[in-house]
Amino acid sequence: MSTKPVTKPLQMNINGKQVGPMDVPDGLMMLDFLHEYASLSGSRLGCGIGECRACVVIVDKADGESEEMRTCITGAHHFAGKKIRTVEGHAKRNEKGEIVALSPVQQKFLEHFSFQCGYCTPGFVNGATVLVERLARKPVPKSKVESVISEALDVHLCRCTGYVRYFEAVKDVVLSTPGLTTEG
């Protein structure tokens, strides 16, 4: 005898679009929701225990700040009513949905060839984006850029050891974007 899973209605904003309400199993991880219900497969299941951060999305808070959130260990219902961004939401698109411009972080990752297999790239893109947004609100002295980048990205794991290229791309974004740094 099988039992039907308990479902609850879920609604949120993903990449600027309202999703839901829809009935979603209670206890479903957000990563599975993104893949199975929202057809967004950019966030990756790397470790499944929240350590590698290939699965992170950006949660936009009401106060204008943003933060990374791991989706392989966080239930979908935790995101109810929240505004989130996935890696698919960074590039600018035209009215047909075609990509017309990459985000500054995505562009620098391409210019620096900051990936090998690309599996961890969505997490690094989201982590770097949160950092850039934080620096836009609270710039850091140029002398601290490297340590600030290391602090932000050190929690992300890359099995292909692409750290140097990720770091250099983010450093390029930070140093070439007006307003993210101060003298010093």
N, C-alpha and C positions, 0 to 999 in steps of 0.2 A: 504494500500500500504506500503510495507516494503522497507527500504533502506538498501543497502549493506554497512557494516561498511568500513570506509576508512582504508586501509592497507598501510604499508610501509615495505620495505625490512629491515631485521634485521640480523646482524651477530655478534658473539662474541666468546670468548674462555671460555668454562666452564669445569673446572676440567682437563685442559690440552688438551681438544679436541675442534676443530673448530665446531661451530654450526651455520648453515645458510650459505649463506643468504636464508631467507625465508620470505614470506609476513606475517606480524603480524599486528593485528588491532592497530591503533594509539590509545593510551590511555590505553592499556592493562597493568595491573600492572605486575611487574616482577615476583611476586609470582605465579600469574596465568600462566605466560609464562613457568616458571620452571615446574609446574605441568602438564599443558596441551600440551605444545609443546616439552619440553625437557625430559619428563617422569622422573623428579626428584622431588620426593615428600617429601624429608627430611625436607626442610624448612617448617615451620608450620604457618598457619593463627591462631594467638591467639586472638589479640584484633582488628585487622583491622585498627587501627589508629596510628601505629608506636610506641606505648608505651611499649609493653611487650618484643619486640625484639626476639620472637621465630622464626621470619621470616628472620633474618639477613643472608647475605652471605658475603664473604670476597672479596673485590676488591683489586687486586694486581696492584699497580701503577708502572709506568715506572722506577721510582727512586729506586725500590726495597722495598718500604714501602707497608704496607697493611692497609686496614681499613674496618670496618664493614659498611654495607649498609642495611637499612631496605627495604624489597621488597614488603611489603603490601601497602606502600604509595609511592613507586617509580616506575614510568613507565618503562616497558621493554626497550623502545628505549633509555632511559638514559644510558643503559649499552652497547649500540652499539659500537663495536670495542674494548671493554674492556675485561680484563682477570679476571674472577671471579672463586671463589671456593665455592662449597656448602658442606654441611656436608658429602655428599656421596664421596667427593674427598679427604678426609683426610687419609683413610687407604691405605696401600700398597696392590696392587693386582698383581697376576701372569698373565701370558699371556692368561689364560682362563677367566680372570676377577674375579677370586676368591680372597677373602680377605686372605692375608697371614700374615699381621701385622697391628695392630691398630696404630694410631698416639700416641705419648706420652700423649697428653691430653686425648684422648679416653681411653687409657689404665688406666690412673690414675682415670678417672671417674668411670670405672668399679671396680677398686680395692677399691675405697672409697664408692661404691654404691651411687653415686652422683645423684640420680634421684629417683622419685617415679613413677609418671605416664609417664615421659619421654617427655612430650609435649614440654617443654621449652628447653630440652637438646640440640637440634641442635644450638640454639642461644647461649647457654652457651659455647658449644664446639667451635664455631666460635669466640666468644668474647675472650675466653681464648687463642685460637691459635694466634689471633692478638696480644694479650698481650705478649705471649712468644716470638713471632717474634720481637716485639719492644724491649724486654729486651735483645735479642740476639745482637741487634744493639747498644743498650744503656743500659748496666747493671745498676742496682740500688743497693745501700747498703742493706745488709741483714736486717738492722734495719728498712728499709722502705718497705719491701716486703708486709706486711699485708695491709698497707695503699694503696699501688699501686694496689694490687689485688682488694681491696674494691672499689677503684675509677673505675677500669675497669669493674667490674661485677655488681656494684650497679644499673646500668641502665637496667639490665635484670630482668624480673619478673618471679617468680615461684609461681604458685598458691598452690602447695603442700608444700611450705616452706622448700625446700631442700637446702637453701642457705648455711648452715653450711657445708654440705658435698661437695657442689660445691667449696666453698672457700678452704676447706682442700685439695681437690684434686689438685686444681690449685697451692696452696702453696707447695704441695709435688712436683709437676712438676718443679716449679721455683727453689726450694731449692735443688733438686736432679739433675738438669741439669747444667753441668759445663758452666760457662761463662755468666749466667744470672744475677748473683749477684756479688757484691764486698764486701769486709770486711767493717764492720761499722754498 
